[in-house]
Amino acid sequence: MTKKILLVGAGKIGEAIAILLKGVHDYELLVADRSDAALARLQQQTGAKTLVLDVHDAEAFETAARGKFALISASPFFLTEQIATMARKVGAHYLDLTEDVNATELVSNLAKDAPTAFIPQCGLAPGYISIVTNDLANKFDSLETIRMRVGALPRFPTNAMKYNLTWSTEGLINEYCQPCDAIVDGHKVKTIPLEGLEEFALDGVRYEAFNTSGGLGTMCQTYANRVTSMDYRSVRYPGHNAVMKVLLQDLKLSKRRDLLKEILENAVPATLQDVVLIFVTVSGTQNGRYLQEGYVSKIFDQEVKGQHLSAIQITTASALLAVLDLLSSNQIKQSGLVRQEDVDHQQFLANRFGRYYDKALDNGQSKPLVAAE
């Protein structure tokens, strides 16, 4: 039976979701956005049905949401409340991509006693990073440290920032400014964004990593009293952290986010030629031995159904759609809050969309493939 889906947001990730669903007959997709231009572009690329909609227009929004199997938010984090609240009102399942801690807390409260599933933070980080980390951690009898590192990086950096815009500018600024969750000495704490700077190398390439907000998702709650130390850091090329500290702290643009967004979007070009790096290490005891296990993967931009998509588009959109598929096929909980770490890693990888995260055995890098229809 075809299930009706309302996708709110026709930006980069909304576009990727619609492309991945092109030709898929399990779902009937309606994409809503307040931008005529964004909808026209998406409709031309994918053929998806579209609707001009402002989610603050409660009557129009409810009309669009009624009768849908699920509402998907691919909108900025500050619209989470309107979209999640509407899902609860009309009795639809809810999925989003937010990395914002406060937005996730709001969704968690809405999920209490809800007859449908509320699944925040579907995507890469938070999202898949929690799924793969939980899978690694479950191999241990007791846990000592969990380190989660993720980067969405340009393949050909040329500017002083060593960075190109690959996803939401608002989301990027937010994760650089908000307090970060971590577990230190067994206790959940808040750490400072852009701090905790470290350097490492993989495959001969040097990287830096530092605290950013939201990437842990609900992992601190899940692993409270189970692990001594756990943290999440974003990966960038060396030098990026110093430039962002000048902008956000020395020039105080953290207090003028609209201006910073304007500066970045006018001065830092976007790119579709990128790579997503996932690097997780877990240490603890197995059968009385103190061991460490790791997971490393690189996923590159590639052509999907005739469209060139960036790696961050592919990883974010495919992760959400894999979770949607698992929900639709009753492989995950159907009501209340569903955490990313509740999703089985092997079921995720076996899914037609989750397969974008599957790794080739010869070089540890992602296979370029098109999800099965």
N, C-alpha and C positions, 0 to 999 in steps of 0.2 A: 504494500500500500504506500502510495506517495505521501510524503509528509511535507506540510507547508512550513516554510522557514521565512522569518522576517529578519533580514540583515540590516542593521542600522549603521551606516557609515560607508561611503563610497570612495574612501581614500586609498592609500597604497595597499593596505592589508585587505580592505573590503574588495578591492579590485582582484587581488590574488585569490581570495576565497571564491569569487564568482568565476574566475578562470578555471580553477580546479574543479568546480562543480559543473562546468560546461559539458554537456553531453551525458551527465550523470542523471539517471531517471528515478532515483530513490527520493529525491527532494524536489519540491516546487519552490523556487527561490524568488523572493521579492526583496529588492534592495532599496532602502529609503535613505534620503539625505536631503538637506535643505539647499544644496547646491545643484542648480540645473546643469551647470557645466560638467561637474564631476559625474553626475548620473548619465549625461549624454555620452561622455567618453567611455564609461563602463559599459553602457548598453551597446555601443558600437563594437567594443572589443569582445564582449561575451554573449550578447543577445539576451541577457537577463532582463526580466521585468523590473521596472523601476517606478519609484513614487517620490515626488517632491514632498518632504515632510519635515516639520520642525517638531522635535519631541516635546517642546514646551507647550504645544497646542494639544492639550490633553484629550479633547474630543476626537480630533483627527488621528492622533496616535492610537487611542483605544480602538477605533474602527479598523485601523490597519493591523493591530495586534490580535484581535479576536479570531479564534479558530486556528491559530498557528500552533504547530508542534513545539517550536522553540523560537525564542528571540535571541539573536546574536548581536552583541555590541562590539563593533569595530570602530567605535567613536572615542574621542578624547576622554580621559579618566573623569573629568568633571561632569560628564553626562551620565555617569554610571547610575546615580540615584534615580533619575527619571526612567531609565530603561529597565533597570532591575525591578523597580516598584511596579511598573506596568506589567512585567512578566508575572509577578505575584498576583496582581489584580485580575488578569485574564486567564490565569491557570496554565501558563505556558512554561516549558523548561527555559532556563536561562544560562547562557555562556558568554564570557567576555574575555578580553585580553589585557585587562588593566594590570599595571605594576604598582599602582598606588595603594599604600597600606590602608589608608582611611576608607577608600572606596571598597576594598575587600572586606573590611570590618562591617560596613553597611550591608553588603551582600550577605555576609554570614548571619547577620541579625534577621534579614528578610527570609533566610532559609529555614529558620526555626519553625518546626511543625508545618513546613510547606508541603503540599501534596505533590509538587513537582521538584525536579532537581535544579539546584543552583550551583553552577560550576564556574567560579571565577578563575582568572589567571591562566586560561588556556593559551598556549603559545610556546615560546622558546624559554624565556627566563623572566618571570616565573612561567612554569609550564613543564615542558619536557625535562628540563634540568632536575626538577623534583622527582619525576618518574624514574629516570635513570639512576639518580642518587639513591633513592629508596631501594631500588633493586640491588644495588651494590651493598648498601648497609645491611640488608636482610641476610647477607651471607655470613655475618659476624655474630659471634655469641655475645660479645660486649664491644662497645664502641668507644674510641678515644677521640679521634678528630674526623671532621667532614669538611672538605674544602671544595667549593663550587666556583668555577671560573668560566665565564662566557663572554665572547666578544663578537660583535658584528662589525667587520673591518673592511675598508676599501682594499682591493687587491693592488692598486697602484696609487699609494698616497704621494702627494706632491707638495702640499702646503705645510706651513709651520705647525699646524694642529695635528698633522699626520692622520687626518680624518676627513671623511665625506659624509654627508647626511644620507642615511640609509633607511630611516624610519621616522616616526613622529618626532618633530622638533620639541613639541610640548612635553612629550614623554621623556625625552632625553634630558631636558632641563630639570624636570621634576625629580628624576632619579639622582641627579647631581646635587640637589638641594635639600632633599628630605632626609631625616634620620634613618639609619640603617639597622635592621635587626641582626643579632648575632647571639651565639651562646659562648660565654667565657667562663671557665672554671665551673661548668655545670649550670650556670645561671643565664637566663635570657637578659640581654642588655641592649641598649641603643648605642650605636657607634656613629662617628661623624663622617658624612659623605666626603669623598675625595681623599680621605686619610687611609692609613694602612698600606701605603705604597710598597709594592714588591716588584721584582723583575724575575723573569724566567725565560727559557728558550725551549722551543719545540721545532724539530726538523730544521735546525740551523737558523731559525728566525727568532729574534729577540722581541719580547713583549713586556709590558708593564700591566699591573692590575691594581685596583684600588676599590675602596668601599663605595657602593652605590645602593640606592634604596630599592626595595621591592623584589629583588631577585630570589630571595628565599621563599617567597610565598608564605604558606602556612607551616613550613618545615620546623620553625622554632617551637610552635605549639606541639607538633607531632613528636619531636625528639627531645622535648624537655625531660630532664631526669634520665635520659638515655645516652647522652653523649657529653663528653667533657668540653669539647670545643667545636664550633661550627660557624662558618662564615661564607659569604658570597661576595665576589668582587668582579667588576667588569674589566675585560681585557682590552687594552689599546696598544698602539705602538709607542715606544719610549718618547717622552716629551709632551704627550697630550695632556697629562695631568697638570703639568706646570702651567701650560697655556690656559687651561680651564680655571685654575686657581687665580690667575691674573684677572680674568673676566668676571668670575663670580664673587671673589673675595676682595681683591685689591680695588677693582673698579665698582664693586658693590652691585653688580648687575643681577645678583640673586634676588635683590629687592625690586628689580625692574624687569621682570621676566618677559613682558611683551616686547620691550625694547631689545632684549637679548635675542628673542626669537626672530625679530625683524633683521637684526644684524647677521645672525647665522644664516638665515634663508636667503639673504642678499649677497653674502660674501663667501659662503661655503657651498660649493656645488654638490648636488645629489649625484649618486652613481648607482647603476645597476650591476656594476662589476665588483662584487664583494665576496667575502668569505665569512662564514659563521664558524667560530671555534668553540668547541665544548671540551672542557677539561675538568674532570672530577677525580679526587682522591679520597679514599676512606681508609682509616687505620683502626685497628682494634684486635681482639683476640678471636682466633678460630681454632677450636680443639686444643686450647691451652697454649697456642703459639701467638706471638705478637706479630701481625702481618699488615701490609698495606696493599690495597687493590686500586687500580685506576681505570679511567675511561677517557679516551681522547677521540675526537671526531672533527673533521672539517667538511663543511657542506658549501658548495660553490653555487653561484648564479648559473642558471641554465634555462633552456627553452622548455616551456610547458604548454602543450596544446597550441603551438604556433605563436606563443607570446614569450618574450624574454623577461623572466622574473629574477629579481635579486634574491640572494640567499636568505636574507632576513624575511622577505615576503614569503618564500617557499616554506621556511621552517616555522614561521608564525602561523600561516594559514593552514598548512597541512596538519600541524599539531592540533589545532582547534577542530578541524574536520574529522580527524581520527577519533577524538573524544566524542564528537557528535555521533559518529557511526557507532561507537561502543555503547553510547546511551540509547540510540535508536534500536540496537539489537539486544538490549537488556543485559549487556555484559558489565555494566556498572550500575551503581545504586540509582534508583528512579525517583527518589524524593530527598528533600533536605539538602544540606551542604555536602558537596562532593569535592574533596581535596585532590589536587593533582597527584599526590603520592598514593592516593587510593587506586590509581589506574595501574593495571598490570603491564609491566614493560614488554613482555613477550606478546601479549595481545595487541598492544599498541604497534609494535614493529610488524606484526602480521597483517595489520590493517592496510587497505589499499592506499590510504593517505599517510599513515605512519611509516610506510616503507621508504619515504623520502629520508628518513633518519637511519635506514639500514646501511651498514658499512661493507664495502668490498673487502675481501679477505687479503688481497695482495698488497694494498698500501694504506689501509685504514681510513681511506677517504670515502665520501658518500658516492653512491652510484647515481649517475644521471638517469632518471627514469621518469615515466609518466604514470600517474596513478591509474589503476585499472578502473574502467567504468562499470 
